[in-house]
Amino acid sequence: MKRGLLLLSAAALALAAAQVAHADAYTDASGDSKTAPDITAVTAVHDAAGTLTFTVRTSHAELGPDSLVDIALDTDQNSDTGGSGVEYLFLIGSSGWDFLRWDGTRFVPAGASSASGSYANGVATFKVSKADLGGVARFTFWADSFQLDSSGNVIAQDTAPEGTNAYLYTFAKPLTLVAASPTAVPAKPAAGKAFTVGTRVTRGDNGAALGTAVVTCTARIGTAPLRATGRLRNGVAVCAMKLPVKAKGKVVRVTITVRFRGVSATKRFSARVR
């Protein structure tokens, strides 16, 4: 708890000035905040562009005038540097938000154009780019909430995780699928014969071949739909079909879509039937 109090004291003047001027998922025990917003869940996630999004869910649908929520980031993972070990600090209250950095003496506005904050329906949301965190590959962080009295003194607070622990976040590559140029067997489709089109699919984040996925096939002879069956075999997404006897001279078109953990890749193939 003392950690949060030190941060609040160090950043209080910076937040006040800013107000005048203008998802890894973690759960936290409920019912331990007294009158402060009760933190129940914290998430952190980044996209392919390196934009990091934090959310802090609390028991307060709206923040009162004397309530605050923060995300504290120890970007060098050294508790002896920064303000109480913190290099960057997101703060949000009923009158606005701010993103601050430790300048060696105090917290000052970070001036990060990518940063934003909001609070709605009990959820504080903070966004910032990896570049505006100094391009670090990993960092530790935690969330705090505070309830202040009319004089600005802390009368209740909650911290997630509890005590002096912190969450560790690593900028691992986001999951992507890489599909190779499709190949056909036989190379020249023949009317009345079996025909398959396949594409080797690997994960872009670690280069591994897919072991499981949903494969969807769409096939046509000219403008007429053609039944095709999709499956994944040894890391290759395959669409298998039988070409009609009357397909000679027409163009067969095949679209292969591979889906894995909410990510997809699509490849198309076409050839004239002999």
Secondary structure, DSSP 8 states (H G I E B T S, - for coil): -HHHHHHHHHHHHHHHHHHHT---EEE--SS-STTS--EEEEEEEE-TT-EEEEEEEES-SS--TTEEEEEEEETT--TTSTBTTBSEEEEEETTEEEEEEE-SSSEEE---TT-EEEEETTEEEEEEESGGGTS-SEEEEEEEEEEE-TTS-EEEEEEESSTT--EEEE------EEE---EEESSS--TTSEEEEEEEEEETTT--B-SS-EEEEEEEETTEEE--EEEEETTEEEEEEE--GGGTTSEEEEEEEEEETTEEEEEEEEEE--
